[in-house]
């Protein structure tokens, strides 16, 4: 059989995914109808997870099928980027055309694929229980909305390719600048691809900030050159994008600001030392957001925190890093003291785990640099946890508080420099975490 072209292959994959999903659903229904008592809750949950995964894969394939052709990248743009960054494209950059109405689905599918097993769904649950997100927030949809509202170009970190929407205007200076930024991300990805199977939040955010910062520098230089050639450029704000930004959770806005603003500051600081310094860091990118955030502060060496293995079944675990702690303590950036506490973080780890009835619980363990900063962070944790619980006053370390939903929150001090936040669905599970 001859090889199928991508356009021929996509319908085949879509059909296979839909058929498989339907087969599993029929099998599930058949089992349940044949002998409901023979299936316990774990088997039902496993079948449902298979269906959910196939549904997500199907959605991703549908998004892939929405392209409307290739976009011809002007040769002068390629030459400009290669000259400014000091790298060459290993292969011609691929940029596709896409209707604006399909871009959001593609972004969400890309974000889902990038997060490995569990995708964004498990992380959304964990983020909600930690307190980064509200219980009604939808992580994937909100990130996709942030990246696509008003956008004319987008870089896909998974495929390493770019997309332009039908809003793109070839003679528009802002649109050309946006395309240059997208092409720069493609160039960096070709030369410094992301590690395979690296799903860690802190490492992904740090690397993305560096790459985004370099791309922002290329975009800024283009605007400066255009201003010298054509005079002052009027950049009208996108009202739709501005309204969207106001309605997003502070955590999601904080992630975006970190990548666009602090990433550029970091990249500029490296470039100030010479192009070789920038290229060396691109070769060995930072794996901690603290490296991006605190240019003048030493990054504390990692220690092995005394992390208690949570009871029940482990679902997913990861590190929030200095950025995660800062956005938890002070998502609006209004309290300088709380922001500074994030500079004292040595290491952290959060665990999302489930008990037999598939109820989710969260344990977050943090190690600080010294006892003094741990004391200050403990006070901030008690205030923040009380805010989450809605108690109206600060919590006492080691004393649980019940939320309006009946969940149990507790802040523990388990060492001179180690704190824990516990969010459990019931008192029994919370008591089991010693």
Residue pairs with C-beta under 8 A, 6 or more apart in sequence:
4 12
10 61
10 64
10 65
11 65
13 61
14 58
14 61
14 62
14 65
17 54
17 57
17 58
17 61
18 58
20 54
21 51
21 54
21 55
21 58
24 47
24 50
24 51
24 54
25 51
27 47
28 44
28 47
28 48
28 51
31 38
31 39
31 47
32 39
32 44
41 356
41 357
41 358
45 358
52 121
56 109
56 112
56 119
59 105
59 109
60 109
60 112
60 113
62 105
63 102
63 105
63 106
63 108
63 109
64 106
64 109
66 98
66 99
66 102
66 105
66 106
67 96
67 97
67 98
67 163
68 96
68 97
68 98
68 99
69 96
69 97
70 94
70 95
70 96
70 97
71 95
71 96
71 97
71 162
71 164
73 92
73 93
73 95
73 179
73 183
77 176
77 179
77 180
77 183
78 89
78 93
78 183
80 180
80 222
81 180
81 183
81 184
81 187
81 218
82 88
82 89
82 187
84 218
84 221
85 184
85 187
85 188
85 214
85 218
86 275
86 279
87 187
87 188
87 191
87 279
89 186
89 187
89 190
90 190
90 191
91 190
93 161
93 162
93 183
93 186
93 187
93 190
94 160
94 161
94 162
94 186
95 161
95 162
95 163
95 164
95 179
95 182
95 183
95 186
96 161
96 162
96 163
96 164
97 163
97 164
97 165
97 166
98 106
98 163
98 164
98 165
98 166
99 165
99 166
100 148
100 165
100 166
100 167
103 148
103 151
103 154
103 163
103 165
104 144
104 145
104 148
105 144
106 154
106 156
106 163
107 143
107 144
107 147
107 148
107 154
108 140
108 141
108 143
108 144
110 156
110 157
110 158
110 159
111 120
111 140
111 143
111 144
112 119
112 120
112 140
113 119
113 158
114 157
114 158
114 199
114 204
115 123
115 199
116 197
116 199
117 199
117 316
118 315
118 316
119 140
120 139
120 140
122 315
122 316
122 352
123 139
123 201
123 316
123 318
124 133
124 137
124 138
124 139
124 140
125 315
125 352
125 360
126 316
126 318
126 350
126 352
126 362
127 133
127 137
127 139
127 251
128 134
128 135
128 137
129 352
129 360
129 361
129 362
129 423
130 320
130 328
130 350
130 362
130 364
130 421
130 423
131 328
131 384
131 388
131 423
132 249
132 251
132 320
132 324
132 327
132 328
132 331
133 139
133 249
133 251
133 252
134 249
135 405
137 249
137 252
139 252
142 248
142 249
142 252
143 252
143 255
145 244
145 248
146 244
146 245
146 248
146 252
146 253
146 256
147 154
148 154
149 238
149 240
149 241
149 244
150 238
150 240
150 241
151 165
151 167
151 178
152 164
152 165
152 167
152 168
152 169
152 175
152 178
152 179
153 162
153 163
153 164
153 165
153 168
153 175
153 178
153 179
153 181
153 182
154 162
154 163
154 165
154 182
155 161
155 162
155 163
155 181
155 182
155 185
155 186
155 189
156 162
156 163
157 185
157 189
157 194
157 208
160 186
160 189
160 190
160 193
161 186
162 179
162 182
162 183
162 185
162 186
163 182
164 179
164 182
167 175
168 175
168 178
168 179
169 175
170 176
173 223
173 226
173 230
173 233
174 233
174 235
176 222
177 219
177 222
177 223
177 226
178 219
180 215
180 218
180 219
180 222
181 215
181 216
181 218
181 219
182 215
184 214
184 215
184 218
184 219
185 211
185 212
185 215
188 211
188 214
188 215
188 282
189 211
191 282
192 211
192 282
192 283
192 285
194 204
194 207
198 204
199 318
200 287
200 318
200 319
201 318
201 319
201 320
201 321
201 324
202 287
202 288
202 289
202 318
202 319
202 320
202 321
202 323
202 324
203 287
203 288
205 255
205 258
205 259
205 289
205 321
205 323
206 285
206 286
206 287
206 288
206 289
206 291
206 292
206 321
207 285
207 286
207 287
208 259
208 263
209 258
209 259
209 262
209 263
209 266
209 289
209 292
210 263
210 266
210 267
210 281
210 282
210 285
210 286
210 292
211 263
211 282
212 259
212 260
212 263
212 264
213 262
213 263
213 264
213 265
213 266
213 267
213 268
214 267
214 278
214 282
216 260
216 263
216 264
216 267
217 264
217 267
217 268
217 271
220 264
223 233
226 233
227 233
245 253
249 331
250 327
250 331
250 332
251 327
251 331
254 323
254 326
254 327
254 331
254 333
255 323
255 327
258 289
258 292
258 293
258 323
262 292
262 293
263 292
265 295
266 291
266 292
266 295
267 278
269 295
270 277
270 278
270 281
271 277
271 278
286 292
288 299
288 321
288 322
289 321
289 322
289 323
289 324
290 297
290 299
290 300
290 321
290 322
290 323
290 342
290 343
290 345
291 299
292 323
293 322
293 323
293 326
293 342
293 343
294 322
294 343
297 343
300 344
300 345
300 346
300 369
301 346
302 346
302 347
303 346
303 347
303 367
304 347
305 346
305 347
305 348
305 349
305 365
305 366
305 367
305 418
306 365
306 414
306 415
306 418
307 349
307 351
307 365
308 363
308 365
308 414
308 420
308 433
308 434
310 351
310 353
310 361
310 363
310 433
311 353
311 355
311 429
311 432
311 433
312 353
312 354
312 355
312 356
312 361
312 429
313 353
313 354
313 355
314 351
314 352
314 353
315 352
315 353
315 354
315 360
316 351
316 352
317 349
317 350
317 351
317 352
318 349
318 350
319 347
319 348
319 349
319 350
320 328
320 348
320 350
320 364
321 345
321 348
322 342
322 343
322 345
323 342
324 348
325 341
325 342
325 345
325 348
325 366
326 338
326 339
326 342
328 384
329 335
329 338
329 339
329 341
329 342
329 377
329 380
329 384
330 338
330 339
333 339
337 376
338 380
341 368
341 373
341 376
341 377
341 380
344 368
344 369
344 370
344 373
344 374
344 377
345 366
345 367
345 368
345 369
346 367
346 368
346 369
346 417
347 366
347 367
348 364
348 365
348 366
348 367
349 364
349 365
350 362
350 363
350 364
350 365
351 362
351 363
351 364
352 360
352 361
352 362
353 360
353 361
353 362
353 363
354 360
354 361
355 361
355 425
355 429
359 425
359 426
359 429
360 425
361 422
361 423
361 424
361 425
361 429
361 430
362 421
362 422
362 423
362 424
363 420
363 421
363 422
363 433
364 420
364 421
364 422
365 414
365 418
365 419
365 420
366 377
366 418
366 419
366 420
367 417
367 418
368 374
368 377
368 417
368 418
368 419
369 417
370 417
371 416
371 417
374 413
374 416
374 417
374 418
374 419
377 419
378 397
378 411
378 413
378 419
379 394
381 411
381 419
381 421
382 394
382 395
382 396
382 397
382 411
383 394
383 395
385 395
385 401
385 409
385 410
385 411
385 421
386 392
386 393
386 394
386 395
386 401
388 403
388 409
388 423
389 395
389 401
389 402
389 403
389 409
390 403
390 404
391 401
395 401
395 409
395 410
395 411
397 411
397 412
397 413
398 410
398 411
398 412
398 413
399 410
400 408
400 409
400 410
400 427
400 430
401 408
401 409
401 410
402 408
402 409
403 409
406 425
407 423
407 424
407 425
408 422
408 423
408 424
408 425
408 426
408 427
408 429
408 430
409 421
409 422
409 423
410 420
410 421
410 422
410 424
410 430
411 419
411 420
411 421
411 422
412 419
412 420
412 422
413 419
414 420
420 433
422 430
422 433
424 430
424 433
